[in-house]
């Protein structure tokens, strides 16, 4: 597989969207649903009364999308059954909108597509960047920590080698440092997101200030959220350069576009590279996020 320099934005065989309670859930769909391709919209079986969920669901239904609601696991099974109805003899072009999908959900869908589509197929990822929203007050509770997918648990590898954690930082206070203290790796690397939403990066740096005193400057990277191609190359280069002398572990906090790239890299280096997620489970307060008008997109060729 390879990440393409240019985004493939036409002639899709299937478009997959997310139904969520955030207002921005339909931002990308309002552009691509006009192309009249076969579309499915995958929703949730919880929080369906929050904010814009029912309005978003009605939008997809009114525009001809097939709506499916369920758990993360059932959604992947649904997609698997749906793809089995397509002609698998020819390469497919799939659009996947990850804007309002959980990390676990987007990981499962991306991994399934990479696993099942025929060679030369293209998966085009689209993501609507939100306007700035204040982070939750205080330290974010961590209720679960583990692989983003069972397939991305990662092999144990050479246990004589030290471990190294590669973080993508978010703006939640105490989340990254809490995980780092719990895992106590021999080394740590952090990726700081930059985007046109300037306030976000400022709070990422402020709310993770305790990390910068303990991590060497050579282990700190800035990445442009709007440039997934360059971010993927930097991340891949780092993993390959350190895996000869340590056991890397990816934990993509922050913008979900990084989480999607980590899943792709985990699949590429399968089964040696673990990709984990950090979750507050049901203790995280639902937040309505509004589209900034900026789409972030890239295409992976199987």
Residue, then its C-alpha position, 0 to 999 in steps of 0.5 A: x500500500x502507499x499514501x498518494x500525494x494527491x487526493x482522489x476526489x471523484x468516481x467513488x464506488x461507495x461513500x461512507x459517512x458518520x452520523x453523530x451529534x456534532x453539527x459538523x457531521x454533515x459538512x463533507x457530506x454536503x459536498x460529496x453527496x452531490x456526486x450521487x454515489x452509493x452512500x451509507x451513513x453509520x451512526x451510534x446506538x448511544x447519545x442519539x438525543x444529543x445536539x444535532x444527531x436526529x437532524x444529521x440522521x434526517x439529512x442523510x436519509x433525505x439525501x439517499x444514504x442508507x443509515x445503519x446504527x450500532x456499536x463499533x464492532x457491529x458497524x465493522x461487521x455491517x461494512x464487511x457484509x455490505x462490501x461482499x455485495x460489491x464486485x471484488x474483481x475490480x479495484x474500488x474507489x471508496x470515500x470515508x468521512x471520519x469526522x465524527x467517528x470514534x478512534x476505535x470505529x475509524x480504526x476498524x473501518x480503515x483496517x477492514x477496507x485495507x484488508x478486504x479491497x482488491x489491489x489498486x483500490x483507493x481509500x480517500x479519507x476526508x475530515x472536517x476540522x472544527x472551530x475552536x472549542x474550549x477543552x473540558x476543565x481540569x484533568x481528563x479522566x482515563x478509564x481505559x488504555x489499550x489497543x485501538x483494535x485487537x489486530x493492532x495489539x502488536x507482537x511482543x518482539x524482542x523483550x530485551x529492547x526498551x520500549x518507546x512511546x510516540x504520542x500525538x498530543x491533544x489539548x486535554x490537560x493531564x491525559x498524555x502525562x498520565x499515560x506516560x507515567x503509567x507506562x513509564x517507557x524508556x523513551x518518549x516522542x511527541x507530535x504537536x499539531x498545528x492548524x489554521x485554528x491557532x488557539x488549539x495549538x496554544x492550549x496543546x502546548x500549555x496543557x502539556x507543559x509538564x512533558x516538555x521538561x522531561x523530553x529531549x528537544x530532538x524527540x519533539x516534532x511539529x506536524x501540520x494537521x492539514x498535510x497528512x502526506x508529510x505527517x505520514x512520512x515523518x511518522x513512518x521515518x521515525x518508527x523505522x529509525x528507532x525500531x532497531x533499538x527499541x519497541x515503539x508504541x503509537x498513541x495518537x491523541x489529538x486530531x483524529x486525522x493522526x489516528x487514521x494515519x497511525x492505523x494505516x502505518x500499523x497495518x503496513x507494519x503489521x503485526x510488529x507495530x502496536x497502536x493504542x487509544x486512550x478513552x474516558x469511556x462514558x465520563x467524557x462530556x459530549x461537545x457539539x463541534x461546528x465545522x471550520x470550513x476546512x477539509x483535510x483529505x488524503x488517499x491511500x492506495x491498497 
